[in-house]
Amino acid sequence: MAGDPVAGDPVAGDPVAERSPVARSAIRQRPPVVVRAGWEVCDLRSHAALRLADHSPLAKVGVRARPDGAVAACLGMPHGRAQRDPHGTLVVGAGPGEWLLVGASGSVSAVMSRVDTADDGLVSVLDLTHGRALVRLTGSAGDRLLAKVCAIDLSDRGTPDGAAFRSSVAKLVTDVVRDDADDERSYLLHCERSSGQYLFDVLLDAGGELGIEVEGFARTATSGRSFP
């Protein structure tokens, strides 16, 4: 006969494996919902040609330092470009003297520890994970969708894989990174947490005629694709 559940065990019949504490994105999760790495996330699977997923649980670290200092040299990423380092962390040159580091869920401490702050100027390294929203738009029609809500040239020539820029997306200041995976066009869009649901809804609405579907983070983050 089964014993009583203990604290931290999943509750029978509950679609979410409750643990304490459980982090929640600013974006509403569509069922089925599960817990991964301490986050409540969507577990939907989609085979649509155009997919949108909430990737807010990924570790997000903001770095500010002199653009010509030791930190900049260590990160090695100029403004407007993005690339993964040897640890798999996506290093984004978000602005002059400003970088965004995106890593796997639960890796904030490891990502922050790899930033050498021994510079001759002011350096800040901040955990932005719970204060920002991050969504991933994947599919060959991603540029067509974004062209509806963003005035930037999204052609392969204008914004190739690895391009990063900050612009207005549906009148919302957003960091956009083209981060293709498995030869498939893909974009990361990063904004303030309070605007996360708005951004997600706008992209879904704009992609309606393109057949967009929601895909769960639990699927995209464990699918073997070269994400975070």
TORMI-215918 format. One record per residue: residue in three letters; x, y, z of N, C-alpha, C, O in turn. Coordinates in Angstrom, 2 decimals. Example, Ala and Ser with C-alpha at 12.3 -4.5 7.8 and 13.67 -1.06 7.14 Angstrom:
<rs>
   type       n.x       n.y       n.z      ca.x      ca.y      ca.z       c.x       c.y       c.z       o.x       o.y       o.z
    ALA     13.19     -5.69      7.80     12.30     -4.50      7.80     13.20     -3.30      7.80     14.24     -3.32      8.46
    SER     12.85     -2.25      7.08     13.67     -1.06      7.14     12.90      0.03      7.87     13.41      1.14      8.04
</rs>
This chain:
<rs>
   type       n.x       n.y       n.z      ca.x      ca.y      ca.z       c.x       c.y       c.z       o.x       o.y       o.z
    MET      0.84     -1.19      0.00      0.00      0.00      0.00      0.88      1.25      0.00      1.84      1.33      0.77
    ALA      0.57      2.20     -0.84      1.40      3.39     -0.96      1.32      4.23      0.31      0.27      4.33      0.94
    GLY      2.43      4.84      0.65      2.46      5.69      1.83      1.94      7.08      1.51      1.66      7.40      0.36
    ASP      1.82      7.90      2.54      1.36      9.27      2.35      2.42     10.05      1.59      3.61      9.78      1.74
    PRO      2.00     11.03      0.75      2.98     11.85      0.05      3.77     12.70      1.04      3.26     13.11      2.08
    VAL      5.01     12.96      0.69      5.86     13.80      1.54      6.03     15.13      0.86      5.77     15.28     -0.34
    ALA      6.49     16.11      1.64      6.68     17.46      1.09      7.63     17.40     -0.10      8.69     16.78     -0.04
    GLY      7.24     18.06     -1.17      8.08     18.10     -2.37      7.70     17.05     -3.39      8.12     17.16     -4.54
    ASP      6.92     16.02     -3.01      6.49     15.00     -3.96      5.39     15.56     -4.84      4.63     16.43     -4.40
    PRO      5.28     15.07     -6.11      4.15     15.45     -6.94      2.85     15.00     -6.30      2.80     13.94     -5.67
    VAL      1.81     15.78     -6.45      0.51     15.44     -5.89     -0.26     14.64     -6.93     -0.38     15.08     -8.08
    ALA     -0.80     13.48     -6.55     -1.52     12.64     -7.48     -2.66     13.40     -8.12     -3.46     14.03     -7.43
    GLY     -2.73     13.35     -9.44     -3.81     14.01    -10.15     -3.55     15.46    -10.47     -4.30     16.09    -11.22
    ASP     -2.47     16.01     -9.91     -2.14     17.41    -10.18     -1.29     17.48    -11.45     -0.30     16.75    -11.55
    PRO     -1.65     18.33    -12.44     -0.86     18.40    -13.68      0.51     19.01    -13.47      1.37     18.88    -14.34
    VAL      0.74     19.66    -12.35      2.04     20.26    -12.05      2.70     19.51    -10.91      2.10     19.33     -9.84
    ALA      3.92     19.08    -11.13      4.66     18.40    -10.06      5.13     19.47     -9.08      6.18     20.07     -9.27
    GLU      4.34     19.70     -8.03      4.61     20.80     -7.12      5.88     20.58     -6.32      6.09     19.53     -5.71
    ARG      6.72     21.60     -6.34      7.91     21.62     -5.50      7.97     23.00     -4.88      7.30     23.92     -5.34
    SER      8.77     23.14     -3.84      8.86     24.42     -3.17     10.31     24.87     -3.13     11.16     24.12     -2.66
    PRO     10.61     26.06     -3.61      9.68     26.97     -4.29      9.57     26.65     -5.78     10.47     26.02     -6.35
    VAL      8.50     27.08     -6.42      8.32     26.93     -7.85      8.28     28.32     -8.48      7.45     29.15     -8.12
    ALA      9.17     28.56     -9.42      9.20     29.85    -10.11      8.19     29.86    -11.24      7.92     28.82    -11.85
    ARG      7.63     31.01    -11.53      6.64     31.14    -12.58      6.98     32.32    -13.49      7.34     33.40    -13.01
    SER      6.86     32.10    -14.76      7.09     33.13    -15.75      5.97     34.16    -15.71      4.89     33.90    -15.17
    ALA      6.23     35.32    -16.28      5.18     36.33    -16.43      4.19     35.93    -17.52      3.11     36.51    -17.63
    ILE      4.56     34.94    -18.32      3.71     34.48    -19.42      2.89     33.28    -18.97      3.44     32.32    -18.42
    ARG      1.60     33.33    -19.18      0.72     32.23    -18.78      1.09     30.95    -19.52      1.27     30.96    -20.74
    GLN      1.21     29.85    -18.78      1.60     28.57    -19.37      0.37     27.77    -19.79     -0.54     27.57    -19.00
    ARG      0.36     27.33    -21.02     -0.76     26.52    -21.49     -0.58     25.08    -21.03      0.54     24.57    -21.01
    PRO     -1.68     24.41    -20.66     -1.57     23.02    -20.25     -1.26     22.12    -21.46     -1.62     22.44    -22.59
    PRO     -0.58     20.98    -21.20     -0.17     20.47    -19.88      1.02     21.24    -19.33      1.90     21.70    -20.07
    VAL      1.03     21.37    -18.01      2.07     22.11    -17.32      2.84     21.16    -16.41      2.26     20.33    -15.71
    VAL      4.16     21.30    -16.41      5.02     20.46    -15.57      6.04     21.37    -14.89      6.11     22.57    -15.18
    VAL      6.83     20.81    -13.99      7.90     21.56    -13.34      9.24     21.04    -13.85      9.51     19.84    -13.80
    ARG     10.07     21.94    -14.33     11.41     21.61    -14.80     12.39     22.58    -14.18     12.24     23.80    -14.29
    ALA     13.41     22.05    -13.51     14.45     22.89    -12.90     13.86     23.97    -12.02     14.37     25.10    -11.98
    GLY     12.76     23.63    -11.30     12.16     24.56    -10.37     11.23     25.58    -10.99     10.78     26.50    -10.31
    TRP     10.93     25.43    -12.29     10.04     26.36    -12.98      8.78     25.64    -13.45      8.84     24.49    -13.88
    GLU      7.65     26.32    -13.36      6.41     25.83    -13.92      6.42     26.17    -15.41      6.46     27.35    -15.78
    VAL      6.39     25.14    -16.26      6.54     25.37    -17.70      5.51     24.55    -18.50      4.97     23.56    -18.02
    CYS      5.27     25.00    -19.71      4.37     24.33    -20.64      5.08     23.12    -21.24      6.27     23.16    -21.52
    ASP      4.33     22.03    -21.43      4.89     20.79    -21.97      4.26     20.44    -23.32      4.30     19.28    -23.75
    LEU      3.69     21.43    -24.00      3.07     21.18    -25.29      4.11     20.78    -26.34      5.23     21.29    -26.33
    ARG      3.74     19.88    -27.22      4.57     19.52    -28.37      3.93     20.08    -29.63      2.71     19.98    -29.80
    SER      4.72     20.66    -30.50      4.20     21.19    -31.74      5.10     20.78    -32.90      6.33     20.76    -32.77
    HIS      4.48     20.45    -34.03      5.22     20.15    -35.26      4.92     21.19    -36.32      5.18     20.97    -37.51
    ALA      4.37     22.34    -35.90      4.06     23.41    -36.84      5.33     23.99    -37.44      6.41     23.89    -36.86
    ALA      5.19     24.59    -38.60      6.33     25.20    -39.28      6.80     26.47    -38.58      7.94     26.90    -38.77
    LEU      5.91     27.07    -37.78      6.26     28.29    -37.05      5.80     28.12    -35.61      4.63     27.86    -35.35
    ARG      6.74     28.27    -34.67      6.44     27.94    -33.27      6.94     29.05    -32.35      7.96     29.70    -32.60
    LEU      6.19     29.25    -31.26      6.56     30.26    -30.26      6.63     29.59    -28.90      5.69     28.90    -28.49
    ALA      7.73     29.78    -28.19      7.92     29.16    -26.88      8.40     30.19    -25.87      9.19     31.07    -26.20
    ASP      7.92     30.07    -24.64      8.39     30.90    -23.53      9.68     30.29    -22.99      9.67     29.17    -22.46
    HIS     10.78     31.01    -23.12     12.07     30.54    -22.63     12.55     31.35    -21.43     13.75     31.42    -21.15
    SER     11.61     31.97    -20.72     11.99     32.78    -19.56     12.76     32.02    -18.49     13.56     32.65    -17.79
    PRO     12.58     30.69    -18.32     13.35     30.00    -17.29     14.86     29.94    -17.55     15.62     29.61    -16.64
    LEU     15.30     30.24    -18.76     16.74     30.21    -19.02     17.46     31.25    -18.16     16.91     32.31    -17.88
    ALA     18.67     30.93    -17.75     19.47     31.86    -16.98     19.80     33.08    -17.83     20.23     32.94    -18.97
    LYS     19.59     34.27    -17.26     19.85     35.52    -17.97     20.70     36.42    -17.08     20.28     36.79    -15.98
    VAL     21.88     36.76    -17.55     22.81     37.56    -16.77     23.18     38.80    -17.58     23.60     38.70    -18.73
    GLY     23.02     39.98    -16.97     23.40     41.22    -17.61     24.76     41.69    -17.13     25.04     41.67    -15.93
    VAL     25.60     42.09    -18.05     26.95     42.55    -17.72     27.15     43.95    -18.31     26.82     44.19    -19.47
    ARG     27.71     44.85    -17.50     28.07     46.18    -17.99     29.52     46.46    -17.59     29.92     46.23    -16.45
    ALA     30.27     46.96    -18.53     31.68     47.25    -18.29     32.18     48.16    -19.40     31.47     48.42    -20.37
    ARG     33.41     48.65    -19.26     33.98     49.50    -20.31     34.06     48.71    -21.62     34.50     47.56    -21.62
    PRO     33.67     49.31    -22.72     33.72     48.58    -24.00     35.12     48.25    -24.47     35.31     47.44    -25.37
    ASP     36.13     48.90    -23.85     37.52     48.63    -24.23     38.31     48.03    -23.07     39.54     48.07    -23.07
    GLY     37.61     47.47    -22.08     38.27     46.95    -20.90     38.51     45.45    -20.94     38.30     44.79    -21.96
    ALA     38.95     44.92    -19.80     39.29     43.50    -19.70     38.06     42.61    -19.82     38.13     41.53    -20.41
    VAL     36.93     43.05    -19.26     35.70     42.25    -19.34     35.27     42.12    -20.79     34.91     41.03    -21.24
    ALA     35.29     43.23    -21.52     34.92     43.20    -22.94     35.82     42.26    -23.72     35.36     41.50    -24.57
    ALA     37.12     42.31    -23.42     38.06     41.44    -24.11     37.80     39.97    -23.78     37.90     39.09    -24.64
    CYS     37.45     39.71    -22.51     37.18     38.33    -22.08     35.91     37.80    -22.75     35.89     36.65    -23.20
    LEU     34.86     38.61    -22.81     33.61     38.17    -23.43     33.76     38.05    -24.94     33.17     37.17    -25.57
    GLY     34.55     38.94    -25.51     34.89     38.83    -26.92     33.72     38.96    -27.88     33.74     38.38    -28.96
    MET     32.70     39.73    -27.49     31.52     39.84    -28.35     31.21     41.30    -28.61     30.84     42.02    -27.68
    PRO     31.34     41.77    -29.84     31.06     43.17    -30.14     29.57     43.47    -30.13     28.74     42.56    -30.22
    HIS     29.25     44.73    -30.03     27.86     45.19    -30.09     27.23     44.72    -31.40     27.80     44.91    -32.48
    GLY     26.05     44.12    -31.29     25.31     43.70    -32.48     25.55     42.28    -32.92     25.05     41.85    -33.96
    ARG     26.33     41.53    -32.14     26.61     40.14    -32.51     26.32     39.23    -31.32     26.29     39.68    -30.18
    ALA     26.11     37.94    -31.60     25.84     36.95    -30.56     26.44     35.61    -30.98     26.40     35.23    -32.15
    GLN     27.00     34.92    -30.00     27.61     33.61    -30.27     27.76     32.84    -28.97     27.87     33.44    -27.90
    ARG     27.76     31.52    -29.05     27.95     30.71    -27.85     29.41     30.57    -27.50     30.27     30.45    -28.37
    ASP     29.68     30.61    -26.18     31.05     30.40    -25.72     31.31     28.91    -25.56     30.40     28.11    -25.82
    PRO     32.51     28.49    -25.16     32.81     27.06    -25.04     31.93     26.32    -24.05     31.86     25.09    -24.08
    HIS     31.26     27.05    -23.15     30.39     26.41    -22.15     28.94     26.27    -22.65     28.10     25.71    -21.96
    GLY     28.67     26.78    -23.85     27.31     26.73    -24.38     26.46     27.93    -24.03     25.29     27.98    -24.40
    THR     27.03     28.90    -23.31     26.30     30.12    -22.97     26.24     31.04    -24.19     27.25     31.27    -24.85
    LEU     25.07     31.57    -24.48     24.93     32.52    -25.58     25.35     33.90    -25.08     24.74     34.44    -24.15
    VAL     26.37     34.47    -25.68     26.90     35.78    -25.31     26.41     36.79    -26.34     26.73     36.68    -27.53
    VAL     25.64     37.76    -25.89     25.02     38.74    -26.79     25.63     40.11    -26.54     25.63     40.60    -25.41
    GLY     26.14     40.74    -27.59     26.59     42.13    -27.49     25.38     43.03    -27.60     25.03     43.48    -28.69
    ALA     24.74     43.31    -26.45     23.45     44.00    -26.44     23.57     45.49    -26.68     22.60     46.12    -27.12
    GLY     24.72     46.08    -26.40     24.92     47.52    -26.57     26.37     47.84    -26.30     27.12     46.96    -25.88
    PRO     26.78     49.08    -26.53     28.16     49.46    -26.21     28.43     49.27    -24.71     27.80     49.91    -23.88
    GLY     29.36     48.39    -24.38     29.66     48.12    -22.98     28.56     47.37    -22.25     28.48     47.44    -21.03
    GLU     27.72     46.66    -22.99     26.59     45.94    -22.38     26.43     44.58    -23.04     26.42     44.47    -24.27
    TRP     26.31     43.53    -22.21     26.17     42.18    -22.73     25.05     41.45    -22.00     24.76     41.73    -20.84
    LEU     24.43     40.52    -22.70     23.44     39.62    -22.12     23.96     38.21    -22.30     24.30     37.80    -23.41
    LEU     24.03     37.45    -21.20     24.48     36.06    -21.24     23.27     35.17    -20.97     22.57     35.35    -19.97
    VAL     23.03     34.22    -21.85     21.88     33.32    -21.73     22.37     31.89    -21.64     23.04     31.39    -22.54
    GLY     22.04     31.24    -20.51     22.49     29.87    -20.29     21.34     28.96    -19.93     20.18     29.37    -19.90
    ALA     21.67     27.72    -19.65     20.66     26.72    -19.30     19.98     27.08    -17.98     20.55     27.80    -17.16
    SER     18.77     26.58    -17.79     18.05     26.82    -16.53     18.89     26.36    -15.35     19.49     25.28    -15.38
    GLY     18.92     27.17    -14.31     19.65     26.81    -13.11     21.14     27.04    -13.16     21.86     26.65    -12.23
    SER     21.63     27.68    -14.23     23.08     27.85    -14.37     23.55     29.27    -14.06     24.68     29.63    -14.40
    VAL     22.71     30.07    -13.40     23.06     31.48    -13.16     24.39     31.62    -12.44     25.25     32.39    -12.86
    SER     24.57     30.88    -11.36     25.81     31.00    -10.58     27.03     30.66    -11.42     28.05     31.34    -11.35
    ALA     26.93     29.61    -12.21     28.05     29.21    -13.05     28.35     30.26    -14.11     29.51     30.58    -14.36
    VAL     27.30     30.82    -14.72     27.50     31.85    -15.75     28.13     33.09    -15.14     29.06     33.66    -15.71
    MET     27.64     33.52    -13.98     28.18     34.72    -13.35     29.62     34.52    -12.91     30.43     35.45    -12.99
    SER     29.94     33.33    -12.45     31.29     33.08    -11.94     32.34     33.11    -13.05     33.53     33.28    -12.78
    ARG     31.90     32.95    -14.29     32.87     32.94    -15.39     33.16     34.34    -15.93     33.98     34.49    -16.83
    VAL     32.50     35.36    -15.38     32.78     36.74    -15.79     33.87     37.29    -14.89     33.65     37.49    -13.70
    ASP     35.02     37.53    -15.45     36.16     38.05    -14.68     35.97     39.55    -14.48     36.06     40.34    -15.43
    THR     35.70     39.94    -13.23     35.42     41.35    -12.94     36.68     42.14    -12.57     36.59     43.29    -12.13
    ALA     37.84     41.54    -12.74     39.10     42.23    -12.42     39.42     43.22    -13.53     40.33     43.00    -14.33
    ASP     38.68     44.30    -13.57     38.83     45.33    -14.60     39.30     46.61    -13.91     39.29     46.71    -12.69
    ASP     39.71     47.57    -14.71     40.16     48.84    -14.14     39.05     49.89    -14.17     39.32     51.09    -14.10
    GLY     37.82     49.43    -14.29     36.69     50.35    -14.28     35.51     49.71    -13.57     35.62     48.61    -13.03
    LEU     34.39     50.40    -13.57     33.19     49.89    -12.93     32.61     48.74    -13.74     32.40     48.86    -14.95
    VAL     32.34     47.61    -13.06     31.76     46.43    -13.70     30.54     46.00    -12.89     30.59     45.94    -11.66
    SER     29.44     45.69    -13.58     28.26     45.14    -12.91     27.87     43.83    -13.58     27.85     43.72    -14.80
    VAL     27.55     42.85    -12.75     27.11     41.54    -13.22     25.83     41.21    -12.45     25.89     40.98    -11.24
    LEU     24.69     41.20    -13.13     23.40     41.07    -12.46     22.62     39.87    -12.97     22.58     39.59    -14.17
    ASP     21.99     39.16    -12.04     21.08     38.07    -12.39     19.74     38.69    -12.80     19.05     39.28    -11.98
    LEU     19.39     38.54    -14.08     18.15     39.11    -14.60     17.08     38.05    -14.82     16.01     38.35    -15.36
    THR     17.35     36.81    -14.42     16.50     35.69    -14.79     15.03     35.91    -14.47     14.17     35.72    -15.32
    HIS     14.75     36.33    -13.23     13.35     36.47    -12.82     12.77     37.85    -13.14     11.58     38.07    -12.96
    GLY     13.61     38.76    -13.60     13.14     40.11    -13.88     12.89     40.38    -15.35     12.46     41.47    -15.71
    ARG     13.16     39.39    -16.19     12.99     39.58    -17.63     12.22     38.41    -18.23     12.18     37.31    -17.68
    ALA     11.61     38.67    -19.36     10.92     37.63    -20.12     11.74     37.33    -21.37     12.40     38.21    -21.92
    LEU     11.69     36.08    -21.81     12.45     35.65    -22.98     11.59     34.67    -23.76     11.13     33.67    -23.21
    VAL     11.37     34.94    -25.04     10.60     34.02    -25.87     11.42     33.65    -27.09     12.29     34.41    -27.53
    ARG     11.13     32.47    -27.64     11.83     32.01    -28.84     10.82     31.77    -29.95      9.83     31.06    -29.78
    LEU     11.09     32.39    -31.10     10.28     32.24    -32.29     11.08     31.44    -33.31     12.16     31.87    -33.72
    THR     10.56     30.29    -33.71     11.30     29.38    -34.57     10.49     29.01    -35.80      9.31     28.68    -35.70
    GLY     11.12     29.07    -36.96     10.47     28.68    -38.21     10.90     29.57    -39.35     11.31     30.71    -39.14
    SER     10.80     29.07    -40.57     11.27     29.80    -41.74     10.50     31.10    -41.98     11.01     32.01    -42.62
    ALA      9.26     31.17    -41.45      8.46     32.39    -41.63      8.63     33.38    -40.49      7.89     34.36    -40.40
    GLY      9.60     33.14    -39.62      9.81     34.03    -38.48     10.09     35.47    -38.89      9.64     36.41    -38.24
    ASP     10.85     35.64    -39.99     11.13     37.00    -40.44      9.88     37.69    -40.97      9.72     38.90    -40.79
    ARG      9.00     36.93    -41.61      7.75     37.51    -42.11      6.86     37.95    -40.96      6.21     39.00    -41.03
    LEU      6.82     37.17    -39.90      6.03     37.57    -38.73      6.60     38.83    -38.11      5.87     39.79    -37.88
    LEU      7.91     38.83    -37.85      8.51     39.99    -37.18      8.42     41.25    -38.03      8.37     42.36    -37.49
    ALA      8.41     41.10    -39.36      8.30     42.27    -40.23      6.98     43.01    -40.02      6.88     44.19    -40.33
    LYS      5.98     42.32    -39.48      4.69     42.96    -39.20      4.77     43.89    -38.00      3.98     44.83    -37.90
    VAL      5.70     43.65    -37.09      5.74     44.38    -35.83      7.08     45.07    -35.57      7.27     45.69    -34.52
    CYS      8.00     44.97    -36.52      9.34     45.54    -36.33      9.86     46.07    -37.66      9.71     45.42    -38.69
    ALA     10.46     47.26    -37.64     10.88     47.94    -38.88     12.30     47.58    -39.31     12.77     48.10    -40.32
    ILE     12.99     46.71    -38.59     14.36     46.34    -38.93     14.39     45.43    -40.15     13.46     44.65    -40.36
    ASP     15.44     45.53    -40.96     15.63     44.65    -42.11     15.96     43.25    -41.58     17.01     43.04    -40.99
    LEU     15.06     42.29    -41.80     15.22     40.94    -41.27     15.68     39.94    -42.32     15.59     38.73    -42.11
    SER     16.16     40.43    -43.45     16.68     39.55    -44.49     17.97     38.90    -44.01     18.59     39.36    -43.05
    ASP     18.37     37.83    -44.68     19.62     37.17    -44.32     20.81     38.11    -44.45     21.78     38.02    -43.70
    ARG     20.73     39.01    -45.39     21.82     39.98    -45.57     21.83     41.01    -44.46     22.89     41.40    -43.96
    GLY     20.62     41.48    -44.06     20.53     42.53    -43.05     20.77     42.02    -41.64     21.49     42.65    -40.86
    THR     20.17     40.89    -41.31     20.32     40.31    -39.96     20.56     38.80    -40.09     19.63     38.01    -39.91
    PRO     21.78     38.42    -40.40     22.09     37.00    -40.54     22.11     36.30    -39.19     21.97     36.94    -38.14
    ASP     22.27     34.98    -39.21     22.40     34.23    -37.97     23.53     34.83    -37.13     24.62     35.07    -37.64
    GLY     23.26     35.07    -35.84     24.25     35.68    -34.96     24.11     37.19    -34.83     24.86     37.82    -34.09
    ALA     23.14     37.78    -35.55     22.91     39.22    -35.42     22.09     39.52    -34.17     21.24     38.72    -33.77
    ALA     22.36     40.65    -33.55     21.64     41.06    -32.34     21.36     42.55    -32.44     22.22     43.33    -32.85
    PHE     20.15     42.95    -32.06     19.81     44.36    -32.09     18.73     44.65    -31.06     18.02     43.75    -30.61
    ARG     18.61     45.91    -30.71     17.56     46.39    -29.81     16.68     47.34    -30.62     17.16     48.30    -31.22
    SER     15.38     47.05    -30.62     14.49     47.83    -31.45     13.09     47.81    -30.86     12.83     47.16    -29.85
    SER     12.19     48.54    -31.51     10.79     48.51    -31.15     10.13     47.31    -31.82     10.19     47.16    -33.04
    VAL      9.51     46.45    -31.01      8.72     45.34    -31.51      7.30     45.55    -30.98      7.06     45.43    -29.78
    ALA      6.38     45.86    -31.87      5.02     46.20    -31.46      5.03     47.31    -30.42      4.30     47.26    -29.43
    LYS      5.89     48.33    -30.66      6.03     49.52    -29.80      6.60     49.19    -28.43      6.42     49.96    -27.48
    LEU      7.29     48.06    -28.32      7.92     47.64    -27.07      9.42     47.50    -27.29      9.85     46.83    -28.22
    VAL     10.23     48.14    -26.44     11.68     48.02    -26.56     12.08     46.57    -26.27     11.81     46.05    -25.19
    THR     12.71     45.94    -27.25     13.00     44.51    -27.19     14.39     44.22    -27.73     14.79     44.78    -28.74
    ASP     15.11     43.34    -27.05     16.36     42.81    -27.58     16.02     41.61    -28.46     15.32     40.70    -28.02
    VAL     16.50     41.61    -29.68     16.22     40.53    -30.63     17.54     39.91    -31.06     18.47     40.61    -31.46
    VAL     17.62     38.59    -30.98     18.83     37.86    -31.37     18.44     36.79    -32.38     17.58     35.96    -32.10
    ARG     19.06     36.82    -33.53     18.84     35.71    -34.46     19.77     34.58    -34.06     20.99     34.72    -34.07
    ASP     19.17     33.46    -33.70     19.93     32.34    -33.13     19.41     31.04    -33.74     18.70     30.27    -33.09
    ASP     19.78     30.80    -35.00     19.30     29.62    -35.71     19.77     28.34    -35.05     20.84     28.30    -34.43
    ALA     18.97     27.29    -35.19     19.30     25.99    -34.61     18.91     24.90    -35.60     17.82     24.92    -36.17
    ASP     19.83     23.95    -35.79     19.57     22.83    -36.71     19.14     23.34    -38.08     18.21     22.80    -38.69
    ASP     19.82     24.39    -38.56     19.55     24.98    -39.88     18.13     25.54    -40.00     17.61     25.66    -41.10
    GLU     17.52     25.88    -38.88     16.18     26.46    -38.89     16.24     27.86    -38.32     16.85     28.09    -37.27
    ARG     15.61     28.81    -39.01     15.61     30.20    -38.56     14.96     30.30    -37.18     13.89     29.73    -36.95
    SER     15.60     31.02    -36.26     15.06     31.13    -34.91     15.51     32.46    -34.30     16.63     32.91    -34.52
    TYR     14.61     33.07    -33.53     14.89     34.35    -32.88     14.59     34.25    -31.39     13.62     33.63    -30.97
    LEU     15.45     34.87    -30.59     15.17     35.10    -29.18     14.76     36.56    -29.01     15.40     37.46    -29.55
    LEU     13.68     36.78    -28.26     13.20     38.14    -28.00     13.15     38.34    -26.49     12.53     37.55    -25.77
    HIS     13.80     39.39    -26.01     14.05     39.59    -24.58     13.51     40.97    -24.18     13.83     41.98    -24.80
    CYS     12.68     41.00    -23.14     12.10     42.26    -22.70     11.87     42.24    -21.19     12.13     41.23    -20.53
    GLU     11.39     43.36    -20.66     11.07     43.43    -19.24      9.98     42.41    -18.90      9.09     42.14    -19.71
    ARG     10.05     41.87    -17.70      9.08     40.86    -17.26      7.64     41.36    -17.39      6.76     40.61    -17.80
    SER      7.41     42.60    -17.03      6.05     43.14    -17.04      5.45     43.20    -18.44      4.23     43.30    -18.58
    SER      6.29     43.14    -19.46      5.81     43.20    -20.84      5.79     41.83    -21.53      5.43     41.73    -22.70
    GLY      6.17     40.79    -20.79      6.31     39.47    -21.39      5.02     38.93    -22.00      5.03     38.42    -23.12
    GLN      3.92     39.02    -21.26      2.65     38.49    -21.77      2.19     39.27    -23.00      1.68     38.69    -23.96
    TYR      2.38     40.58    -22.96      2.01     41.41    -24.11      2.78     40.99    -25.36      2.19     40.81    -26.42
    LEU      4.10     40.82    -25.23      4.92     40.44    -26.36      4.50     39.08    -26.91      4.38     38.90    -28.12
    PHE      4.28     38.13    -26.01      3.88     36.78    -26.41      2.56     36.83    -27.18      2.43     36.20    -28.23
    ASP      1.60     37.56    -26.66      0.28     37.64    -27.30      0.35     38.34    -28.66     -0.31     37.91    -29.61
    VAL      1.15     39.40    -28.76      1.29     40.12    -30.03      1.87     39.20    -31.10      1.41     39.20    -32.24
    LEU      2.90     38.43    -30.74      3.53     37.53    -31.70      2.57     36.43    -32.15      2.54     36.06    -33.32
    LEU      1.79     35.91    -31.20      0.80     34.89    -31.57     -0.25     35.47    -32.52     -0.64     34.82    -33.49
    ASP     -0.69     36.68    -32.23     -1.69     37.30    -33.08     -1.14     37.58    -34.48     -1.81     37.33    -35.48
    ALA      0.08     38.10    -34.54      0.69     38.42    -35.83      0.98     37.16    -36.65      1.01     37.21    -37.88
    GLY      1.20     36.05    -35.96      1.52     34.81    -36.66      0.33     33.94    -36.97      0.49     32.83    -37.49
    GLY     -0.88     34.42    -36.66     -2.07     33.61    -36.87     -2.23     33.12    -38.29     -2.51     31.94    -38.51
    GLU     -2.05     34.02    -39.27     -2.23     33.63    -40.67     -1.07     32.80    -41.19     -1.14     32.24    -42.29
    LEU     -0.01     32.71    -40.41      1.16     31.91    -40.80      1.15     30.53    -40.14      2.08     29.75    -40.31
    GLY      0.09     30.24    -39.38     -0.05     28.93    -38.76      0.80     28.73    -37.53      1.20     27.61    -37.23
    ILE      1.07     29.80    -36.80      1.91     29.69    -35.61      1.24     28.86    -34.53      0.01     28.89    -34.38
    GLU      2.04     28.11    -33.77      1.55     27.35    -32.63      2.48     27.56    -31.44      3.66     27.87    -31.60
    VAL      1.92     27.38    -30.24      2.73     27.45    -29.02      3.43     26.12    -28.83      2.82     25.06    -28.97
    GLU      4.71     26.19    -28.50      5.49     24.99    -28.17      6.00     25.14    -26.74      6.42     26.23    -26.34
    GLY      5.99     24.07    -26.00      6.38     24.13    -24.59      7.88     24.21    -24.37      8.67     23.64    -25.13
    PHE      8.26     24.92    -23.34      9.68     25.01    -22.97     10.22     23.64    -22.60     11.37     23.32    -22.91
    ALA      9.41     22.83    -21.94      9.86     21.49    -21.54     10.22     20.66    -22.74     11.04     19.74    -22.63
    ARG      9.63     20.96    -23.91      9.96     20.24    -25.14     11.18     20.84    -25.82     12.12     20.12    -26.17
    THR     11.17     22.16    -26.01     12.27     22.79    -26.74     13.59     22.70    -25.99     14.65     22.58    -26.60
    ALA     13.53     22.77    -24.67     14.77     22.78    -23.89     15.39     21.41    -23.73     16.54     21.30    -23.31
    THR     14.64     20.34    -24.06     15.19     18.99    -23.89     15.13     18.20    -25.18     15.24     16.97    -25.17
    SER     14.96     18.91    -26.33     14.76     18.23    -27.58     16.05     17.84    -28.28     16.02     17.17    -29.31
    GLY     17.19     18.26    -27.72     18.44     17.99    -28.37     18.84     19.09    -29.35     19.93     19.03    -29.92
    ARG     17.98     20.09    -29.56     18.36     21.22    -30.41     19.43     22.04    -29.69     19.58     21.97    -28.47
    SER     20.16     22.81    -30.48     21.28     23.57    -29.89     20.76     24.85    -29.26     21.20     25.95    -29.59
    PHE     19.80     24.69    -28.32     19.28     25.83    -27.60     19.98     25.86    -26.26     20.27     24.79    -25.74
    PRO     20.32     27.06    -25.61     19.25     27.65    -24.86     18.42     28.53    -25.67     17.46     29.11    -25.16
</rs>
